[in-house]
C-alpha cells in the first residue's frame, strides 16, 4: 500500500479534511488549518448517556434485590477479609483524593503522574487487592455471583460519580 492511499484511509477513518494534514514535501510547522480541523470535531460528551444510565440502574436493581447493605452489615464481623479490603480501599481512596484534591486542585500540579510515578500503580494495586478481599469475604453469601454483583456495584458508583464531576 502506498503512502498516499494510507493517508487517505486514515483521513477517512478519523474524518479529517484533506487540507488538515500538512503535506510531506512542505517544510515548517503546519498551518492554522490543521488545528481548526481538530477543534471542530471536539464536542463535550453528555454526562448522562445510555451507558452510564444502564450501570446506575443496574446498581440500584442489584442493591435492592440482593439486599446488599443489610447483607454486608450482617457479614461484616464474620470475616477478617472485610477489614483487609476496607483498609486497602481506604488507602486507595486516600491516595486518589491526595492526587485530585491536594496535588491538582490546591497546588495546580496537573501532571502528578509524571512527577510522582508510583502513586497510580500503588492506588491501582491496592484497589484490585481490595476487590479480591471483598470477593473472598462475600463468597459464602452469593458464591459465583459475587464478582458480578460487586462489579455491577463498582460500575454504578463510577458512573454516578462521573455524573457529578
Secondary structure, 3 states (H helix, E strand, C coil): CCHHHHHHHHHHHHCCCHHHCCCCCCCCCCCHHHHHHHHHHCCCCCCCCHHHHHHHHHHHHHHHHCCHHHHHHHHCCCCCHHHHHHHHHHHHHHHHHHHHHHHHHHCCCCCHHHHCCHHHHHHHHHHHHHHHHHHHHHHHHHHHHHHHHHHHHHHHHHHHHHHHC
